[in-house]
């Protein structure tokens, strides 16, 4: 990534809370990742229930057709995904937003099958893993075109400045913002992206997505990166599996001195 672009990335991200970056990967690189994703889906086709890695979801009113919805930590399952997490074209942009020290907090492969998929109501990622400050961002790299028809991400520009909103229904963490969200619906901006591009959003940016109503899949991998100087506070509201006190250094050093420098 051209270093001259970095100040513009930072200014736009600070203002809007998200970025859309085209043509990060070549068509050949995208095809390699598609082949890897196909292998993950072929493996999941043999499962009858979700595991700690593979999350299946029943689509349709009849509850049938259990299909793969997400894969947790795919960077641990294939060298191509690990290489992508450490790709300098991605990390150059992340460094412009977070600083020189970058930790991969987690990764998640997300997919919406043709004519099915799932809806994600308005939410802030930060609600799932509250830290002492919001020095985290999500980077979703697409291996399929993400369109209005197949459920691209929607964001509310500037919503990262609202602070953490209520994600609780009574005493239960509800995974999405509670109360009247009509204001966010009115301000929503869809962020379609061609395969090989990426969308980045601040951990406090409100985002959502609609179901896939098209004949084409929508697949992409999310890397949650963080400044290693920020610390998890009291675990996750979602589940024990969400709690991560440490991740993988992919650039720079952990200023707390607990981790080795990232390998170049």
C-alpha positions in Angstrom: 0.0 0.0 0.0 1.4 3.4 -1.0 2.5 5.2 2.2 1.3 8.5 0.8 -2.3 7.1 1.1 -2.0 6.4 4.8 -2.9 9.9 6.1 -6.0 9.9 4.0 -7.0 6.5 5.4 -6.5 7.7 8.9 -8.6 10.9 8.3 -11.4 9.1 6.7 -11.5 6.4 9.4 -11.5 8.9 12.2 -14.4 10.7 10.6 -16.5 7.8 9.3 -15.5 4.8 11.4 -15.0 2.6 8.4 -13.0 2.2 5.1 -13.6 0.4 1.9 -10.4 -0.6 0.0 -10.6 -2.1 -3.5 -8.2 -4.5 -5.2 -6.1 -5.6 -2.2 -5.7 -9.1 -3.7 -5.2 -10.3 -7.2 -7.7 -12.5 -9.0 -5.2 -15.4 -8.7 -4.9 -14.9 -5.0 -8.7 -14.8 -4.6 -9.0 -18.1 -6.5 -6.5 -19.8 -4.1 -8.6 -18.7 -1.1 -11.9 -19.8 -2.8 -10.4 -23.3 -3.2 -9.4 -23.3 0.5 -12.9 -22.2 1.4 -14.4 -24.9 -0.7 -12.4 -27.5 1.3 -13.6 -26.1 4.6 -17.2 -26.3 3.3 -16.7 -29.8 2.1 -15.5 -30.9 5.5 -18.5 -29.2 7.2 -20.9 -30.9 4.9 -20.1 -34.1 6.8 -21.0 -32.6 10.1 -24.4 -33.1 11.8 -23.9 -30.5 14.5 -21.8 -27.4 15.2 -18.3 -27.8 16.7 -16.0 -25.3 18.5 -14.7 -24.4 15.0 -17.6 -24.9 12.6 -20.9 -23.3 13.2 -23.9 -24.7 11.3 -27.2 -23.0 10.9 -30.6 -24.3 9.9 -32.0 -22.1 7.2 -35.6 -21.9 6.0 -38.9 -22.1 7.9 -38.8 -25.8 8.2 -35.5 -25.7 10.1 -33.9 -27.9 7.5 -30.8 -27.5 5.4 -28.2 -27.0 8.0 -25.4 -25.2 6.3 -22.0 -23.8 7.3 -22.4 -20.2 8.6 -18.9 -19.5 10.1 -15.5 -21.0 10.8 -13.7 -19.8 13.9 -9.9 -19.1 13.7 -9.4 -20.2 10.1 -5.9 -18.7 10.3 -5.0 -21.8 12.4 -6.4 -24.2 9.8 -4.6 -23.2 6.7 -1.3 -21.5 5.7 -3.1 -19.4 3.1 -5.3 -17.9 5.8 -2.4 -17.3 8.1 -0.5 -15.6 5.3 -3.5 -13.4 4.6 -3.7 -12.3 8.2 0.0 -11.2 8.0 -0.3 -9.7 4.5 1.6 -6.5 4.4 -0.9 -4.8 2.1 -3.5 -5.3 4.8 -1.3 -4.5 7.7 -0.1 -1.3 6.1 -3.6 0.0 6.2 -4.2 -1.3 9.7 -1.0 0.3 10.9 -2.2 3.7 9.6 -5.3 3.3 11.9 -4.0 1.5 15.0 -0.3 2.3 15.0 2.9 0.2 14.5 2.1 -2.6 16.9 -0.6 -5.0 15.7 -2.1 -8.1 17.3 -4.5 -10.5 15.5 -7.1 -10.9 18.2 -9.2 -13.5 16.3 -10.3 -14.5 12.8 -13.7 -15.7 11.6 -14.7 -17.0 8.2 -18.3 -15.8 7.4 -20.5 -17.0 4.7 -24.0 -16.5 3.4 -25.1 -19.3 1.0 -27.1 -18.4 -2.1 -30.8 -17.7 -1.4 -30.3 -18.2 2.3 -27.7 -16.7 4.5 -28.7 -14.8 7.7 -29.5 -11.3 8.8 -27.2 -9.5 11.3 -29.1 -6.7 13.2 -27.3 -3.5 14.2 -24.5 -4.2 16.6 -21.0 -3.0 17.7 -18.2 -5.5 17.9 -16.9 -3.9 21.0 -19.9 -5.1 23.0 -18.7 -8.7 22.6 -15.2 -8.0 24.0 -15.1 -4.8 26.0 -11.5 -3.4 26.5 -10.2 -0.5 28.5 -10.3 1.5 25.2 -11.5 0.9 21.7 -8.2 0.2 20.0 -9.6 -2.6 17.8 -11.0 -2.9 14.3 -12.4 -5.5 12.0 -11.1 -6.1 8.6 -13.3 -8.2 6.3 -11.6 -9.5 3.1 -14.0 -10.8 0.5 -13.4 -13.9 -1.7 -16.8 -13.4 -3.4 -18.4 -10.1 -4.6 -20.4 -8.6 -1.7 -23.5 -6.9 -3.1 -26.8 -5.3 -2.1 -28.5 -8.5 -3.2 -26.3 -11.0 -1.3 -26.2 -9.1 2.0 -23.3 -6.7 2.0 -22.3 -4.9 5.2 -24.2 -1.7 6.1 -22.7 0.9 8.4 -23.8 4.1 10.2 -21.0 6.6 9.4 -19.7 8.3 12.5 -21.5 6.0 14.9 -18.2 5.0 16.5 -18.3 8.4 18.3 -21.6 7.4 20.1 -19.8 5.2 22.6 -21.0 1.7 23.6 -24.7 1.3 23.1 -27.0 -1.1 25.0 -26.9 -4.7 23.8 -28.7 -6.1 26.8 -32.3 -7.3 27.0 -33.0 -7.3 30.7 -30.1 -9.2 32.2 -29.3 -11.1 29.0 -26.8 -10.1 26.4 -28.8 -10.0 23.2 -26.0 -9.7 20.5 -27.5 -6.6 19.0 -28.5 -3.0 19.9 -31.7 -2.7 21.9 -34.5 -0.1 21.5 -35.5 2.0 18.6 -33.0 1.6 15.7 -35.0 3.5 13.1 -32.5 6.4 13.2 -29.7 3.9 12.3 -31.9 2.5 9.5 -32.3 5.9 8.0 -28.6 6.7 8.2 -27.4 3.3 6.9 -24.8 3.2 4.1 -24.3 -0.1 2.3 -20.7 -1.0 1.5 -20.6 -3.4 -1.4 -17.2 -4.7 -2.3 -15.7 -6.8 -5.2 -13.9 -10.0 -4.4 -10.3 -9.2 -3.4 -11.2 -6.0 -1.7 -11.7 -5.3 2.0 -14.0 -3.3 4.4 -12.6 -2.1 7.7 -14.7 -0.8 10.6 -14.0 0.5 14.1 -14.9 -1.7 17.0 -17.7 0.8 18.0 -19.1 1.4 14.5 -22.7 0.2 14.1 -23.0 -2.3 11.3 -25.5 -4.8 10.1 -26.3 -7.0 7.1 -29.3 -8.4 5.3 -29.9 -12.0 4.3 -28.6 -13.3 1.0 -31.5 -13.1 -1.5 -29.3 -13.8 -4.6 -28.1 -16.8 -6.5 -24.5 -16.1 -5.5 -22.7 -16.8 -2.2 -21.2 -14.1 -0.1 -18.0 -15.3 1.6 -15.3 -13.3 3.5 -12.9 -13.6 6.3 -12.9 -11.2 9.2 -9.7 -10.4 11.0 -10.1 -8.5 14.3 -6.9 -6.6 14.9 -6.0 -4.7 18.0 -3.4 -2.5 19.6 -1.7 -4.9 22.0 -1.5 -2.1 24.6 -5.3 -2.3 25.2 -6.6 -4.9 27.7 -9.7 -7.0 27.9 -12.0 -6.0 30.7 -13.8 -8.8 32.6 -14.3 -11.2 29.8 -17.1 -11.3 27.2 -20.8 -10.9 27.6 -21.4 -13.5 24.9 -19.7 -16.7 26.0 -16.5 -18.1 27.4 -15.3 -18.9 24.0 -15.2 -15.2 23.2 -12.7 -14.4 25.9 -9.2 -13.9 24.6 -6.6 -12.3 26.8 -3.9 -12.5 24.2 -3.7 -13.0 20.4 -1.0 -13.3 17.7 1.5 -10.5 17.1 1.6 -9.9 13.3 3.6 -6.6 13.3 5.8 -4.8 15.8 6.1 -5.6 19.4 3.8 -6.0 22.4 4.7 -2.9 24.5 3.9 -4.9 27.7 6.8 -7.2 27.0 4.7 -10.3 27.3 5.0 -11.4 23.6 7.8 -11.8 21.1 8.1 -9.5 18.2 6.2 -10.5 15.2 8.2 -12.4 12.6 8.6 -10.6 9.3 
